[in-house]
């Protein structure tokens, strides 16, 4: 295991934040050895730009315990459902048709104000699917989720457990940037849910990593605080897919002390994927 991985792990545990990336790096920017996914891809990754999104995780600051993977998958019971009327499932003939439908969608006001749609990026045969809340300023410009400082931190979090960005699939609850980076409204998330569900069905991930409050609330149909949801491993409602909740990278950049909790989440994710 490379020295960079140990430094990044130590930085996560200690909550040390580098001024530009949020993690201590060695001088040559080395990464952890990557393990092959189902598509066998092993590639280095880089991220540019500076994201304007800074998600908050209310109620999530308290220290929480973590359970090993096994028989502790929680059947999520809604604490006040956020999806009162789910959009019907939509089947697409192929992946390209799905992505074309996302780009053509005009179902809500978000589509009328964004620069471009941000369907997602990564491996279509990924074992790990990462789902955030929605595109920010830089994502809206580049058409790719999790770029800038938050994306760089996410890359380093994955590298700490030996995973390259290209080995996972990364997307969001909504595919268009909400104005001024506000939270997506429930009705906006509903309009995008058929696309997200179709992506999950097509990729068939072994596990979903839900990053941030908005993602967790929409995926698990709950209003429980992130600090509570982190304590258990959930299942995606209506399926057997495990869902691991963790803090949004933007929250970790603003609250370095939470990185110790995020590191425990990463270790649990690593056990699931082994």
N, C-alpha and C positions, 0 to 999 in steps of 0.2 A: 504494500500500500504506500503510495507516494506521500512525501512530506506535506504537500499541499492539502491532501485530504485531512491529515491530522490537524493541521493548522485551522482548516475550515471547521472541523468538528469542535475544536477547542474554542473557536470564535463563537460558534452557535451556543455552546454550553455557557460560556462566560458572558455572552451578550455584548461582545466587543463589536463596535461598528466602525468600519473604515469610512472616511469622509465621502468617498465616491461610490462605493459599492455596498457597504453594509457588512462586509466580511473581510477578514485579514487574508491576503493573498501573498504567495511567494513572488519574487521579482519577475520570474519568467511567465507567470500566469498559468502554471501547469494545472492539469485537471486529474481527477481520479480515473483509473482505468475503467472503461465502460464495459458493461456486460451486454451481450447480444440480446435483442428482443426477439419476438416471433419472426420478424422479417430479417434478422441477422445483421441489422445495420449497426455499425460501430463507427461513429464519426464525432469529430470535435464540434463545438458549437460556440457561437459568439452572439452578442446582442449589443445593439447600438441605440442611441437616442436616450431621451430622458422623459419618463412617464409623468404625466400630471396628476394621475390618480393616486390618492392617499386614503385608502379605505380605513374606516374605524371599526373596531370590534367591541361595541359596548357590552359590558358584563363579562368580558373575557379576560380580565387581568389577573384573576385569582389563580394561585398555583393549583394544579389538578394532578390526579394520579392517572397512570396509563396501564392498560391491561395487555398482556401478550395475546397474540393471535391464537385463536382456537375456538372455543365454544362460547365466546363472549359477544358474538355479533348480536346487536340489539335490533329487535323488530321495532322500527320507529313508530311511535304513537304520536299523532300530531298534538302540539301544544297550541292549538289555535291555527287551523289550516290556512295557508297562504294561497292555495289554489282552489278557490271555491268551485270553479267550473273549468275543468281542464279542456284544452283544445283536443279534438279527436286525433288519434294517431294517423300519420300519413306515411304511406309506403312509396318509395321511389325505386325506379327500375335499376338505377346504378348510382354510384357516388357522384359522378359528374352531374347527373340530373338533380341530385340533392343540393350540391353547391350552386348550381345555376338557379335553383328555386330560392335559395337564400339571397343571392344577389338581386333577383327580380322582385323580392318581397316588398310590398308597400302597405302592409297590414296595420301599421301604427305610425304615430307621429315621428318616432325615432328615425324611420327610414327617410323621411323628408328633410331631415336636418343634418344627417351624417355626411362625411366626405365619401366614404365607401363602406361596404359591408366587411365584416371580419369573421368569416366562417370558422376558422381554426387553422392549425398548422401541426404537422408531424406525421407519424406513422399511422397508416390505416389498419395495421395489425398490432397495435400497441397493447402490451399487457396493462399499462398504466395510462389512465385518462385523467387529465387535470382540468377542472372546471372552475373558472373564476366568475366575476359578476358581469362585467361588460367592458368594451373597449374604452380607453382613455384618449387623450389628445394625440399622443404619438401612435397608438394603435390605429386610430382613425385615419391617420395620414399614411401609415405604412401598410395597412391591411393585414397586420399580424398581431396576435394577442401576446401580451406580456413582453413588451420591449421596454427599453429604458432601465432605470434603476431597479424597479420591481422585477423586471424580467431577468436582469443580471443576477439579482439575489436568488430568484427561483432557479436559475441555471446552476448556481453554486450549491444550493440546497440539494438538488438532484445529484450533482457531482459528488457530494459528500457520501452518497450511498452507491456510487458507481454507475450512475445513469446519465446518458447524454440527452440533451434536449430533443434530438431527432428520433430517439427511441420511444418517446411518449406522444400522445396526441393532446394538444392544448386548445381549449375553446372556452366560451363564456355562456352564461345564462342567456344574455341578449347579444345579438350580432351587430348592433349599431350603437354608436356612442350616445349615451344620454347627455343632454345639454349641461354644460358646466360640470360634467362628471358626477352628477347627482345619482342616487340609487335608481335603478330601474323600477318603474311602477309595476304593481302586480299584474295589471292588464297587459303591459308591455312584455313582461316575462311569459305570460300565457300565449301571446301571439308567436313567440319564438320557441315555445316548448316542443312543438311537433318536430321542428328541425333538430333540436337537441336530442330528443328521444330517438329520432332516426339515426343520428350520428352514433349514439350509444349502441343501438341494435346492430349497426353496420360494423363497428369496431370490435364489439364484444370484449371489452376490457376485463381483465381479471380483478381489477380494483379501480375505484374512482377516488381521486384526491380532491376534495372540495375545499377551496381556499377562500376564506372569508365568510362573513355573516350572510350576505345576500345569496351567495351560492348555496350555502348550507340550508338556509331557510327554504329556498325554492326546491332544492333536490329532495329534502326530507319532509316537506310539508309541515314545517314547525316554525315557531317563533322563539324557541329556546335560545338563550345566549350561547355564543360560541364557546365560552369557557366551560359550559355544561356539556355541549355536544362533543367536545374534544375527548371527554372522559370515556366514551364508548365507541366501539366500532359498529357502524350501522349497516343496514342493507338498503339499497335503493328500493323504495316502495314498489311493489308489484314485480320484483325480480329477486334473484339471488346474488346480485353484484354487491360486494362490500363497498361501503363508502367511508373513507377516513376524512375527518374534518380537521383542518388546521387553520392557523392565522394567515391572513393575506400578507404577502411580502411587503406591501406598502405599510401595513401596520407594524411589522417587525422593524422596518427602517426607522419608524418614529418611536418605537418602544423596544429598544434592544434587550431589555430584561426578559421579554417574552420569547427570546430565541432559545432559552433553555427548554421551554415547553415544546417549541417547534422541533427541536432536536429529538425529543422523545417521540414525537409524531413520526419523524423520518425513520427512526429505528424500528418503530412498529410497522411502517410501510415496507421497510426492507425485509422484515420477517415474513410479511404476507407474500411478497414477490419471490421469495426463495423457493 
